[in-house]
Amino acid sequence: MNGADRVDALLDDGACRLEAAGLPNAWGEARMLLAHQLDCSPSRFRIWPEALVGDDDAETFRSLVAARAGGRPLAYITGEREFWSLPLTVTPDTLIPRPDTETLVEAALACPLPESARVLDVGTGSGAVALALARERPGWQVTASETSSEAMAVAATNARALGLNLAFVEGEGLAPFEGEYWDLIVSNPPYIPEDDPHLAQGDLRYEPRGALAAGADGLDVIRPLIARGPDRLNPGGWLLLEHGYDQAEAVAELLAGAGFRDCFMQRDLTGNPRVSGGRWEE
């Protein structure tokens, strides 16, 4: 392997390039990219920093670093992201699962529901929320819906890889479920206003816009979910929605206006309002 690069030299070079691009976790991301390319754990590099890397792998690693330095999300480069301790495949057809959304899972698990509750995740994307709920509550009958057939294929792949049995339905919002009733409906819907400058920054530039933006105030998807939710919930059923940090008051008003009781708001790990919900009682 004459002329091969050492692990520590490759990581030094990669981290410097990522730092120059303004990425805050340059060293961590360099390790993740090299671990992805070599199909190993990043901890291996601390044990064998002098190990040699073949020319082809080194060249591919440099191309991955260049893509990341150019702004491409790390999750789309590696094709994976962990959520709720579950390893998930992600693609540009899906949102990148974020820790903030784990707040939605926590709120759902805290709802008083029957052991065999019927649960619907609207707009499942990569399947993150539905899969986390199915893993934590094996007795729940979980269905995941999605408007994008490409995203649904990713979610189904994740379900098979994790050995979790979910039902998948393609369609928009609650429209595919006429005549069906649920004990819990959850959703991480699009909720960013169309003119929000963040849509042109960071990872959001690469994620599917239809899964991010929803009208002038970001509530164009949340409104119909709240308005039609009572028609799809069993008595005592819950509707839980992720939303933006500045939308909690508006969502609370919509829930109360639709007749939901026991309405609440839950903050994420950074202290921002993130999930609101309520109970339907006929």
C-alpha positions as CSV (number, residue, x, y, z in Angstrom):
1,M,0.0,0.0,0.0
2,N,2.8,2.4,-1.0
3,G,1.9,6.1,-0.7
4,A,-1.3,5.3,1.3
5,D,-2.5,7.9,3.7
6,R,-2.5,7.5,7.5
7,V,-5.9,7.8,9.3
8,D,-4.6,10.7,11.4
9,A,-3.3,12.6,8.4
10,L,-6.6,12.2,6.5
11,L,-8.6,13.3,9.5
12,D,-6.4,16.3,10.0
13,D,-6.9,17.4,6.4
14,G,-10.6,16.7,6.4
15,A,-11.2,18.5,9.7
16,C,-9.2,21.6,8.5
17,R,-11.3,21.7,5.3
18,L,-14.6,21.5,7.3
19,E,-13.4,24.1,9.8
20,A,-12.5,26.4,6.9
21,A,-16.1,26.0,5.6
22,G,-17.4,27.2,9.0
23,L,-18.7,23.9,10.3
24,P,-18.7,23.9,14.1
25,N,-18.2,20.1,14.6
26,A,-15.5,19.7,12.0
27,W,-13.5,17.0,13.8
28,G,-16.5,14.9,14.7
29,E,-17.9,15.1,11.2
30,A,-14.5,14.2,9.7
31,R,-14.5,11.1,11.8
32,M,-18.0,10.2,10.9
33,L,-17.3,10.6,7.2
34,L,-14.2,8.4,7.3
35,A,-16.0,5.8,9.4
36,H,-18.8,5.8,6.9
37,Q,-16.3,5.3,4.0
38,L,-14.4,2.5,5.9
39,D,-17.6,0.9,7.4
40,C,-16.2,1.0,10.9
41,S,-16.7,2.8,14.2
42,P,-15.1,6.2,14.7
43,S,-13.6,4.9,17.9
44,R,-11.3,2.8,15.8
45,F,-9.4,5.9,14.8
46,R,-8.4,6.7,18.3
47,I,-7.0,3.2,18.8
48,W,-5.1,3.0,15.4
49,P,-4.4,6.6,14.2
50,E,-1.4,5.3,12.3
51,A,-3.5,2.8,10.3
52,L,-3.2,3.2,6.5
53,V,-6.1,3.9,4.2
54,G,-6.1,2.7,0.6
55,D,-5.9,5.2,-2.2
56,D,-9.5,4.7,-3.4
57,D,-11.0,5.0,0.1
58,A,-8.9,8.1,0.8
59,E,-9.9,9.8,-2.5
60,T,-13.6,9.0,-1.8
61,F,-13.3,10.4,1.7
62,R,-11.9,13.6,0.3
63,S,-14.9,13.9,-2.1
64,L,-17.3,13.4,0.9
65,V,-15.5,16.1,2.8
66,A,-15.8,18.4,-0.2
67,A,-19.5,17.7,-0.4
68,R,-20.0,18.5,3.3
69,A,-17.9,21.6,3.1
70,G,-20.1,22.7,0.2
71,G,-23.1,22.5,2.5
72,R,-24.6,19.1,1.7
73,P,-26.2,17.7,4.9
74,L,-24.1,15.0,6.7
75,A,-27.1,12.7,6.9
76,Y,-27.6,12.8,3.1
77,I,-24.0,12.0,2.5
78,T,-23.9,9.0,4.8
79,G,-27.5,8.1,4.2
80,E,-28.3,7.6,7.8
81,R,-29.3,9.4,11.0
82,E,-30.1,8.1,14.5
83,F,-33.5,9.0,16.0
84,W,-34.7,7.7,19.4
85,S,-31.7,5.4,19.4
86,L,-32.9,3.8,16.1
87,P,-30.6,3.8,13.1
88,L,-32.6,5.2,10.2
89,T,-31.9,5.4,6.5
90,V,-32.6,8.9,5.1
91,T,-32.5,10.3,1.6
92,P,-33.2,13.7,0.0
93,D,-36.8,12.5,-0.3
94,T,-37.2,12.7,3.5
95,L,-36.6,15.3,6.2
96,I,-33.6,14.7,8.4
97,P,-34.9,13.5,11.8
98,R,-33.9,15.9,14.5
99,P,-33.7,15.6,18.3
100,D,-36.5,18.2,18.7
101,T,-39.0,15.8,17.2
102,E,-38.2,13.3,20.0
103,T,-40.4,15.6,22.1
104,L,-43.4,14.5,20.0
105,V,-42.5,10.8,20.8
106,E,-42.2,11.6,24.5
107,A,-45.6,13.4,24.5
108,A,-47.3,10.5,22.7
109,L,-45.9,7.9,25.1
110,A,-47.2,9.9,28.0
111,C,-50.8,9.8,26.8
112,P,-53.1,7.5,28.7
113,L,-54.0,5.0,25.9
114,P,-55.2,1.4,25.7
115,E,-52.6,-1.3,25.3
116,S,-53.9,-2.0,21.8
117,A,-54.4,1.7,20.8
118,R,-54.8,2.6,17.2
119,V,-52.2,5.2,16.3
120,L,-51.7,7.3,13.2
121,D,-48.6,9.2,12.2
122,V,-49.5,11.7,9.5
123,G,-46.6,12.7,7.2
124,T,-44.2,10.1,8.4
125,G,-41.2,11.0,6.2
126,S,-38.5,8.5,7.1
127,G,-40.8,6.9,9.6
128,A,-39.0,8.2,12.6
129,V,-41.9,9.0,14.9
130,A,-44.0,6.0,13.9
131,L,-41.1,3.6,14.3
132,A,-40.1,5.0,17.7
133,L,-43.7,4.5,18.9
134,A,-43.9,1.0,17.5
135,R,-40.7,0.1,19.2
136,E,-41.8,1.5,22.6
137,R,-45.3,0.2,22.5
138,P,-45.4,-3.2,20.7
139,G,-49.1,-3.6,21.4
140,W,-50.1,-0.4,19.6
141,Q,-51.4,-0.7,16.0
142,V,-49.4,1.9,14.2
143,T,-50.2,3.3,10.8
144,A,-48.0,5.8,9.0
145,S,-49.2,8.0,6.1
146,E,-47.2,10.0,3.6
147,T,-48.0,12.0,0.5
148,S,-44.6,11.2,-1.1
149,S,-44.3,7.7,-2.5
150,E,-40.5,8.1,-2.4
151,A,-40.5,9.0,1.3
152,M,-42.9,6.2,2.1
153,A,-40.5,3.7,0.4
154,V,-37.7,4.9,2.7
155,A,-40.0,4.5,5.8
156,A,-40.9,1.0,4.7
157,T,-37.2,0.1,4.3
158,N,-36.6,1.4,7.8
159,A,-39.4,-0.7,9.2
160,R,-38.1,-3.8,7.6
161,A,-34.6,-3.2,8.8
162,L,-35.8,-2.7,12.3
163,G,-38.2,-5.6,12.2
164,L,-41.2,-3.5,13.1
165,N,-44.6,-4.1,11.8
166,L,-46.4,-0.9,10.6
167,A,-49.1,-0.2,8.1
168,F,-48.3,2.4,5.4
169,V,-50.9,4.4,3.5
170,E,-50.2,6.9,0.8
171,G,-52.3,10.1,0.8
172,E,-52.6,13.6,2.1
173,G,-53.5,14.5,5.6
174,L,-56.5,12.6,7.0
175,A,-58.2,12.2,3.6
176,P,-57.3,8.5,3.2
177,F,-59.0,7.6,6.5
178,E,-62.6,8.3,6.0
179,G,-64.6,6.1,8.3
180,E,-61.6,5.1,10.4
181,Y,-61.0,6.2,14.0
182,W,-57.9,6.5,16.1
183,D,-56.9,6.7,19.8
184,L,-53.9,8.9,18.9
185,I,-53.0,11.0,15.9
186,V,-49.5,12.5,15.8
187,S,-47.8,14.6,13.1
188,N,-44.7,16.5,12.5
189,P,-46.2,18.5,9.6
190,P,-44.7,21.3,7.5
191,Y,-44.8,24.4,9.7
192,I,-42.3,26.9,8.4
193,P,-43.7,30.1,6.8
194,E,-43.0,30.2,3.0
195,D,-40.9,33.4,3.2
196,D,-38.8,32.3,6.2
197,P,-35.2,33.0,5.4
198,H,-34.1,29.9,7.2
199,L,-35.4,27.9,4.2
200,A,-32.4,29.1,2.2
201,Q,-29.8,28.3,4.9
202,G,-28.0,25.3,6.2
203,D,-29.5,21.8,5.8
204,L,-32.9,23.2,5.0
205,R,-31.7,24.2,1.5
206,Y,-31.4,20.5,0.6
207,E,-34.5,19.0,2.3
208,P,-37.8,18.6,0.5
209,R,-39.5,22.0,0.6
210,G,-43.0,20.4,0.7
211,A,-42.2,18.8,4.0
212,L,-41.0,22.1,5.5
213,A,-43.1,25.1,4.4
214,A,-46.8,25.6,4.8
215,G,-48.3,28.9,3.7
216,A,-47.7,32.5,4.8
217,D,-47.8,31.7,8.6
218,G,-46.7,28.1,8.4
219,L,-50.1,26.8,9.6
220,D,-51.7,25.7,6.3
221,V,-51.3,22.0,7.2
222,I,-51.8,22.3,10.9
223,R,-55.2,24.0,10.5
224,P,-56.9,21.1,8.6
225,L,-55.4,18.5,10.9
226,I,-57.0,20.2,13.9
227,A,-60.2,21.0,12.1
228,R,-60.7,17.4,10.9
229,G,-59.1,15.6,13.7
230,P,-62.3,15.2,15.8
231,D,-63.9,13.3,12.9
232,R,-61.1,10.7,13.0
233,L,-60.6,10.3,16.7
234,N,-62.3,7.9,19.1
235,P,-63.8,9.6,22.2
236,G,-61.0,10.4,24.6
237,G,-58.5,10.2,21.7
238,W,-55.5,12.6,21.4
239,L,-54.1,14.8,18.7
240,L,-50.5,15.8,19.0
241,L,-48.6,18.2,16.7
242,E,-45.1,19.4,16.4
243,H,-44.8,23.1,15.5
244,G,-42.4,26.1,15.4
245,Y,-41.1,27.7,18.6
246,D,-43.3,30.8,18.0
247,Q,-46.5,29.0,17.0
248,A,-47.6,27.5,20.3
249,E,-50.2,30.2,21.1
250,A,-51.8,30.0,17.6
251,V,-51.9,26.2,17.8
252,A,-53.5,26.3,21.3
253,E,-56.2,28.6,20.0
254,L,-56.9,26.3,17.1
255,L,-57.2,23.3,19.4
256,A,-59.4,25.0,21.9
257,G,-61.6,26.4,19.0
258,A,-62.1,22.9,17.6
259,G,-63.3,21.7,21.0
260,F,-60.2,19.8,22.3
261,R,-59.9,19.4,26.1
262,D,-56.9,19.0,28.4
263,C,-54.8,21.0,25.9
264,F,-51.1,21.2,26.7
265,M,-47.7,22.4,25.3
266,Q,-44.4,20.6,25.7
267,R,-41.0,22.2,25.3
268,D,-38.0,20.6,23.6
269,L,-34.5,20.0,25.0
270,T,-33.5,23.6,24.3
271,G,-36.6,25.0,26.1
272,N,-38.5,26.0,23.0
273,P,-42.2,25.3,22.7
274,R,-42.3,22.3,20.3
275,V,-45.4,20.1,20.7
276,S,-49.0,20.9,21.5
277,G,-52.0,18.6,21.8
278,G,-55.3,18.0,23.2
279,R,-58.0,15.3,24.0
280,W,-61.2,14.9,22.0
281,E,-64.3,14.2,24.1
282,E,-67.6,13.9,22.2
